Amino acid sequence: MNRISSTRLNAGQYLVSATAFFSLFSLVGIMFYGLPFFYDFWVKDFGWSRATVTSGNAFGRVIVGLFGFIAGWLIDRYGPRRIMLFGILFGGISLMALSKMSSLGQFYFIYIISALGYMCGGPLPNQVLISHWFARSRGRMMGIAYLGIGIGGMLVPQMAKWLNAMFGWHQALFILGMLIIVLSFPLAWFVRNAPKKPSGERIVEEKKIPLHVILKNRPFYLLLVGSMCAIAAVSGTIQNLKLFFTLDLKYAQAHSANIISLILLSSIFGRLLVGWMADRYPKKFVMILLSVIVACAILLLYFISCPWIIYLFAFVFGIGLGGDYMIIPLIAAELFGLKVLGRIMGIILAADSIADALAPTLVGWLADRFGNYTHAFSILVLFAAMGIAAISLLPRKIQLP
């Protein structure tokens, strides 16, 4: 492909950046980080256990996780735009439907729709979209796009708190569902899957590595296991924090919302830091550092009796949270290239969806079983340690035929 001397973004790249930012703001920031804010309302109104309210995410992710490879194949074949449009609609509709649910069966069915929205409109298509439009600054631009998650996750507890106070949790969810569609759908409608010609950066034409060759290679499975363990540690923590704060620590709704917002505010710094580091240092070491940060943050929860510890936890955990999700596709693109990135990340995200689903439910079950989160938090630290071990065995670069 041609070489370009300028590094200034063109109109297409600005649109790609805005599309990825607002899609992640909506499908992850609002939908993924926003729903746990409503868990304690469901416990109180429906009489469900903590394991039950966290199991909807598990049920949907396990079912739809099987769709991950198909979604990745569709993205590689037809581009990310079309599948993003469906995902945005599914995500918005699922929140509106949750506002009207009245039974556990409806709860689980709606979470399948929510998981479809996340898979089709969330990280997977946006990772591929950014990777195709950017080369040298891929880490930095991934970091900027992923700011949408941090800003969305930071704002949604405050938005949900205000909407709940004004209208109740039912209407709050309905409004947030509409907001997802309004913010994301128009931008995704106009974005292109890839530039018609390289613009703004040097992009090297690469040889396509057959998928079956990658699947026979040890580094793929190391990345898969490391990714699952890292996501389990992060998701198992964040999905249970509101329950831990309100039911165990007896925090008020406003105090819980403020701590969660602080975590997501810190995650913005984490995303920018990781984007900068990923363009300058070996990406495997960046991922190891993130898992160490997450493990140390979880350990701080054992010393929560000190009033200031919760704020230190929020800051440290937010940094790890901010970088964990975005470093994985950067490592995958570096190791295996762009030609099959959709399918590779489809498999990895399908596996991550299982970890993302089961870890919060396991944590909730352990909390119900023992009456506190002591054992649950130790399991999350173990997950982080296992992820560190797997990624440490990953080569910096691999040579595949």
C-alpha positions as CSV (number, residue, x, y, z in Angstrom):
1,M,0.0,0.0,0.0
2,N,1.1,3.6,-0.4
3,R,3.0,5.5,2.2
4,I,1.6,8.7,3.6
5,S,3.8,11.3,5.2
6,S,1.0,13.2,7.0
7,T,-0.3,12.1,10.4
8,R,-3.2,14.5,10.6
9,L,-6.6,12.9,10.8
10,N,-9.0,13.2,7.9
11,A,-12.8,13.4,8.1
12,G,-13.2,9.7,7.8
13,Q,-10.9,9.1,10.8
14,Y,-12.6,11.7,12.9
15,L,-16.0,10.0,12.1
16,V,-14.5,6.6,13.0
17,S,-13.2,8.0,16.3
18,A,-16.5,9.5,17.2
19,T,-18.4,6.4,16.2
20,A,-16.3,4.2,18.3
21,F,-16.3,6.6,21.2
22,F,-20.1,6.9,21.4
23,S,-20.8,3.2,20.6
24,L,-18.6,2.2,23.6
25,F,-20.0,5.1,25.7
26,S,-23.5,3.6,25.1
27,L,-23.1,-0.2,24.8
28,V,-20.4,-0.5,27.5
29,G,-20.5,2.7,29.6
30,I,-24.3,2.9,29.9
31,M,-25.5,-0.6,29.4
32,F,-22.7,-2.7,31.0
33,Y,-21.7,-0.4,33.8
34,G,-25.1,1.1,34.3
35,L,-27.1,-2.0,34.9
36,P,-25.4,-3.0,38.2
37,F,-26.7,0.3,39.6
38,F,-30.2,-1.3,39.5
39,Y,-29.3,-4.7,41.0
40,D,-30.2,-3.7,44.6
41,F,-33.6,-2.4,43.4
42,W,-34.4,-5.8,41.9
43,V,-33.3,-7.5,45.1
44,K,-35.7,-5.3,47.1
45,D,-38.6,-5.2,44.7
46,F,-38.6,-8.8,43.4
47,G,-37.1,-10.6,46.4
48,W,-34.3,-12.0,44.2
49,S,-30.9,-13.0,45.7
50,R,-27.6,-11.4,44.7
51,A,-26.7,-14.5,42.7
52,T,-29.9,-14.2,40.8
53,V,-29.6,-10.5,39.8
54,T,-26.0,-11.1,38.6
55,S,-27.0,-14.3,36.8
56,G,-28.9,-12.5,34.1
57,N,-25.6,-11.2,32.7
58,A,-24.2,-14.7,33.0
59,F,-27.1,-16.3,31.2
60,G,-27.0,-13.9,28.3
61,R,-23.3,-13.9,27.9
62,V,-23.0,-17.7,27.9
63,I,-25.8,-18.1,25.3
64,V,-24.6,-15.3,23.1
65,G,-20.9,-16.1,23.6
66,L,-21.4,-19.0,21.2
67,F,-22.3,-16.3,18.6
68,G,-18.9,-14.6,19.0
69,F,-17.1,-16.5,16.2
70,I,-20.0,-16.0,13.9
71,A,-20.0,-12.2,14.7
72,G,-16.3,-12.1,14.0
73,W,-16.7,-13.9,10.7
74,L,-19.4,-11.5,9.6
75,I,-17.2,-8.6,10.5
76,D,-14.3,-9.9,8.5
77,R,-16.6,-10.7,5.6
78,Y,-18.9,-7.7,5.5
79,G,-17.2,-5.1,7.8
80,P,-18.2,-3.9,11.2
81,R,-20.8,-1.2,10.3
82,R,-23.8,-3.4,9.6
83,I,-23.4,-5.5,12.7
84,M,-22.9,-2.4,14.8
85,L,-26.2,-1.0,13.7
86,F,-28.0,-4.1,14.9
87,G,-26.1,-4.2,18.1
88,I,-27.0,-0.6,19.0
89,L,-30.7,-1.3,18.5
90,F,-30.5,-4.5,20.5
91,G,-28.7,-2.7,23.4
92,G,-31.2,0.2,23.6
93,I,-34.2,-2.0,23.3
94,S,-33.0,-4.4,26.0
95,L,-32.8,-1.6,28.6
96,M,-36.3,-0.3,27.6
97,A,-37.6,-3.9,28.0
98,L,-35.9,-4.3,31.4
99,S,-37.9,-1.3,32.6
100,K,-41.1,-3.3,31.9
101,M,-40.1,-6.8,33.1
102,S,-42.2,-8.5,35.7
103,S,-40.9,-12.1,35.9
104,L,-37.6,-14.0,36.0
105,G,-38.3,-15.5,32.6
106,Q,-38.5,-12.1,31.1
107,F,-35.4,-11.1,32.9
108,Y,-33.3,-13.9,31.4
109,F,-34.8,-13.4,27.9
110,I,-34.0,-9.7,27.9
111,Y,-30.5,-10.3,29.0
112,I,-30.0,-12.5,25.9
113,I,-31.0,-9.4,23.8
114,S,-28.7,-7.2,25.9
115,A,-25.8,-9.6,25.3
116,L,-26.4,-9.7,21.6
117,G,-26.3,-5.9,21.6
118,Y,-23.0,-5.9,23.5
119,M,-21.4,-8.5,21.1
120,C,-22.6,-6.8,17.9
121,G,-22.3,-3.2,18.9
122,G,-19.6,-3.1,21.6
123,P,-15.9,-3.7,21.7
124,L,-15.6,-6.4,18.9
125,P,-16.7,-4.3,15.9
126,N,-15.1,-1.1,17.2
127,Q,-11.7,-2.9,17.8
128,V,-11.8,-4.1,14.2
129,L,-12.9,-0.7,12.9
130,I,-10.1,1.2,14.6
131,S,-7.5,-1.4,13.6
132,H,-8.4,-1.0,10.0
133,W,-8.3,2.9,10.1
134,F,-5.1,3.3,12.2
135,A,-1.7,1.7,12.2
136,R,1.1,3.5,14.0
137,S,-1.2,5.3,16.4
138,R,-3.5,2.3,16.9
139,G,-2.9,2.1,20.7
140,R,-3.5,5.9,21.2
141,M,-6.6,5.9,19.1
142,M,-7.9,2.8,20.8
143,G,-7.3,4.6,24.1
144,I,-9.3,7.7,22.9
145,A,-12.2,5.5,21.7
146,Y,-12.2,3.6,24.9
147,L,-12.6,6.9,26.8
148,G,-16.2,6.5,25.8
149,I,-16.4,3.6,28.3
150,G,-14.8,5.5,31.1
151,I,-16.9,8.7,30.5
152,G,-20.1,6.7,30.0
153,G,-19.5,4.6,33.1
154,M,-18.6,7.6,35.1
155,L,-21.7,9.6,34.1
156,V,-24.3,6.8,34.2
157,P,-24.4,6.3,38.0
158,Q,-25.0,10.0,38.4
159,M,-27.6,9.9,35.6
160,A,-29.3,6.8,37.0
161,K,-29.3,8.2,40.5
162,W,-31.0,11.4,39.3
163,L,-33.4,9.6,36.9
164,N,-34.3,7.2,39.7
165,A,-35.0,10.0,42.1
166,M,-37.1,11.9,39.6
167,F,-39.0,9.0,37.8
168,G,-38.2,5.7,39.6
169,W,-36.0,2.9,38.3
170,H,-38.4,1.7,35.7
171,Q,-38.5,5.0,33.8
172,A,-34.8,5.5,34.4
173,L,-34.0,2.3,32.5
174,F,-36.3,3.3,29.7
175,I,-34.7,6.7,29.2
176,L,-31.2,5.2,29.3
177,G,-32.2,2.7,26.6
178,M,-33.5,5.5,24.3
179,L,-30.3,7.4,25.0
180,I,-28.2,4.5,23.7
181,I,-29.9,4.5,20.3
182,V,-30.0,8.3,20.0
183,L,-26.3,8.7,20.7
184,S,-24.8,5.8,18.7
185,F,-27.1,4.9,15.8
186,P,-26.7,8.0,13.6
187,L,-22.9,7.9,13.7
188,A,-22.7,4.2,12.9
189,W,-25.0,4.7,10.0
190,F,-22.6,7.0,8.2
191,V,-19.2,5.4,9.1
192,R,-17.2,3.4,6.5
193,N,-15.8,0.0,7.3
194,A,-12.3,0.9,6.0
195,P,-10.6,3.8,4.1
196,K,-10.9,3.6,0.4
197,K,-7.2,4.6,0.3
198,P,-4.7,4.9,3.1
199,S,-4.7,8.3,4.7
200,G,-2.8,9.8,7.5
201,E,-0.6,6.9,8.4
202,R,1.7,4.3,6.8
203,I,-0.2,1.0,6.6
204,V,1.7,-2.1,5.5
205,E,0.0,-4.7,3.4
206,E,0.2,-8.0,5.4
207,K,0.0,-11.6,4.5
208,K,-3.1,-13.4,5.6
209,I,-2.4,-16.1,8.1
210,P,-4.9,-19.0,7.9
211,L,-7.1,-19.2,10.9
212,H,-6.5,-22.9,11.4
213,V,-2.7,-22.2,11.6
214,I,-3.4,-19.6,14.4
215,L,-5.7,-22.0,16.3
216,K,-2.9,-24.6,16.3
217,N,-0.4,-22.1,17.8
218,R,0.3,-22.0,21.6
219,P,0.4,-18.1,21.9
220,F,-3.3,-18.0,20.8
221,Y,-4.3,-20.1,23.8
222,L,-2.1,-18.2,26.2
223,L,-3.7,-15.0,25.1
224,L,-7.2,-16.6,25.4
225,V,-6.6,-17.9,29.0
226,G,-4.8,-14.6,30.0
227,S,-7.7,-12.6,28.7
228,M,-10.4,-14.7,30.4
229,C,-8.7,-14.5,33.7
230,A,-8.1,-10.7,33.5
231,I,-11.7,-10.1,32.5
232,A,-13.0,-12.4,35.3
233,A,-11.1,-10.4,37.9
234,V,-12.3,-7.1,36.6
235,S,-15.9,-8.1,35.9
236,G,-16.4,-10.1,39.1
237,T,-15.4,-7.0,41.0
238,I,-17.2,-4.2,39.2
239,Q,-20.5,-6.2,38.9
240,N,-20.7,-6.7,42.6
241,L,-19.5,-3.4,43.9
242,K,-23.0,-1.7,44.2
243,L,-24.3,-4.8,46.1
244,F,-21.2,-4.7,48.3
245,F,-21.5,-1.0,49.0
246,T,-25.3,-0.9,49.7
247,L,-26.0,-4.3,51.3
248,D,-22.8,-4.9,53.2
249,L,-21.2,-1.5,53.9
250,K,-24.7,0.2,54.1
251,Y,-23.6,3.1,51.9
252,A,-26.3,5.4,50.7
253,Q,-27.3,5.4,47.0
254,A,-25.6,8.7,46.4
255,H,-22.3,7.6,48.1
256,S,-22.3,4.3,46.1
257,A,-22.9,6.2,42.9
258,N,-20.0,8.6,43.7
259,I,-17.5,5.8,44.4
260,I,-18.4,4.0,41.2
261,S,-18.1,7.3,39.2
262,L,-14.7,7.8,40.8
263,I,-13.7,4.4,39.5
264,L,-14.8,5.2,36.0
265,L,-13.1,8.6,36.2
266,S,-9.9,6.9,37.1
267,S,-10.4,4.5,34.2
268,I,-10.2,7.4,31.8
269,F,-6.6,8.0,33.0
270,G,-5.9,4.3,32.7
271,R,-7.1,4.1,29.1
272,L,-5.0,7.1,28.1
273,L,-2.0,5.7,29.9
274,V,-2.3,2.3,28.4
275,G,-2.9,3.7,24.9
276,W,0.4,5.7,25.2
277,M,2.3,2.7,26.7
278,A,1.1,0.3,24.1
279,D,2.6,2.3,21.3
280,R,6.0,2.4,23.1
281,Y,6.5,-0.7,25.1
282,P,5.9,-4.5,24.6
283,K,2.2,-5.0,25.0
284,K,2.4,-8.2,27.0
285,F,4.2,-6.3,29.8
286,V,1.6,-3.6,29.7
287,M,-1.1,-6.3,30.2
288,I,0.8,-7.9,33.0
289,L,1.1,-4.6,34.8
290,L,-2.6,-4.0,34.5
291,S,-3.4,-7.4,36.1
292,V,-1.0,-6.6,38.9
293,I,-2.8,-3.3,39.5
294,V,-6.2,-5.0,39.5
295,A,-5.0,-7.7,42.0
296,C,-3.6,-5.0,44.4
297,A,-6.8,-3.0,44.2
298,I,-9.0,-6.0,45.1
299,L,-6.7,-6.7,48.1
300,L,-7.4,-3.1,49.4
301,L,-11.0,-4.2,49.9
302,Y,-9.9,-6.3,52.9
303,F,-8.9,-3.0,54.6
304,I,-12.1,-1.2,53.9
305,S,-12.5,-0.2,57.6
306,C,-10.1,2.6,57.0
307,P,-12.3,5.4,55.5
308,W,-9.8,6.6,52.9
309,I,-9.1,3.1,51.6
310,I,-12.2,3.0,49.5
311,Y,-11.0,6.1,47.6
312,L,-7.6,4.6,47.0
313,F,-9.3,1.4,45.8
314,A,-11.4,3.4,43.4
315,F,-8.4,5.2,41.9
316,V,-6.2,2.1,41.6
317,F,-8.9,-0.3,40.4
318,G,-10.1,2.3,37.9
319,I,-6.6,2.4,36.2
320,G,-6.6,-1.4,35.8
321,L,-10.2,-1.5,34.7
322,G,-9.5,1.2,32.1
323,G,-6.7,-0.7,30.3
324,D,-7.6,-4.3,30.6
325,Y,-10.3,-4.5,27.9
326,M,-8.4,-2.4,25.3
327,I,-5.0,-4.1,25.5
328,I,-6.3,-7.5,24.4
329,P,-7.1,-6.6,20.8
330,L,-3.9,-4.6,20.5
331,I,-1.9,-7.8,21.4
332,A,-4.0,-9.9,19.1
333,A,-3.5,-7.5,16.1
334,E,0.3,-7.4,16.8
335,L,0.6,-11.2,17.0
336,F,-1.9,-12.4,14.3
337,G,-2.5,-9.4,12.0
338,L,-5.7,-7.7,10.8
339,K,-6.9,-10.1,8.1
340,V,-8.5,-12.4,10.6
341,L,-8.7,-10.1,13.6
342,G,-12.5,-10.2,13.6
343,R,-12.6,-14.0,13.9
344,I,-9.7,-14.1,16.4
345,M,-11.3,-11.5,18.6
346,G,-14.7,-13.1,18.1
347,I,-13.3,-16.3,19.7
348,I,-11.5,-14.4,22.4
349,L,-14.5,-12.2,23.2
350,A,-16.8,-15.3,23.3
351,A,-14.5,-16.9,25.9
352,D,-14.3,-13.5,27.7
353,S,-18.1,-13.4,27.7
354,I,-18.1,-16.7,29.6
355,A,-15.6,-15.3,32.1
356,D,-17.5,-12.0,32.2
357,A,-20.7,-13.9,32.9
358,L,-19.7,-16.5,35.4
359,A,-17.2,-14.6,37.6
360,P,-19.8,-12.1,38.9
361,T,-22.3,-14.9,39.6
362,L,-19.7,-16.9,41.4
363,V,-18.8,-13.9,43.5
364,G,-22.5,-13.3,44.3
365,W,-23.0,-16.9,45.2
366,L,-20.0,-17.0,47.5
367,A,-21.3,-13.8,49.2
368,D,-24.7,-15.3,49.7
369,R,-23.1,-18.6,50.9
370,F,-20.8,-17.1,53.5
371,G,-22.6,-13.9,54.3
372,N,-19.7,-11.6,53.1
373,Y,-17.3,-11.1,50.2
374,T,-14.1,-12.3,52.0
375,H,-13.8,-15.6,50.0
376,A,-15.2,-14.0,46.8
377,F,-12.5,-11.4,46.7
378,S,-9.7,-14.0,47.2
379,I,-11.0,-15.9,44.2
380,L,-10.8,-12.7,42.1
381,V,-7.2,-12.1,43.2
382,L,-6.5,-15.7,42.1
383,F,-8.0,-15.1,38.7
384,A,-5.7,-12.1,38.2
385,A,-2.7,-14.1,39.2
386,M,-3.5,-16.8,36.7
387,G,-3.9,-14.2,34.0
388,I,-0.4,-12.8,34.9
389,A,1.1,-16.3,34.6
390,A,-0.5,-17.0,31.1
391,I,0.5,-13.6,29.6
392,S,4.0,-13.8,31.0
393,L,4.5,-17.0,28.8
394,L,3.4,-15.1,25.7
395,P,6.2,-14.3,23.3
396,R,6.7,-10.6,22.3
397,K,6.4,-11.6,18.6
398,I,5.7,-14.9,16.9
399,Q,6.5,-16.2,13.4
400,L,3.7,-18.1,11.8
401,P,3.8,-19.6,8.3
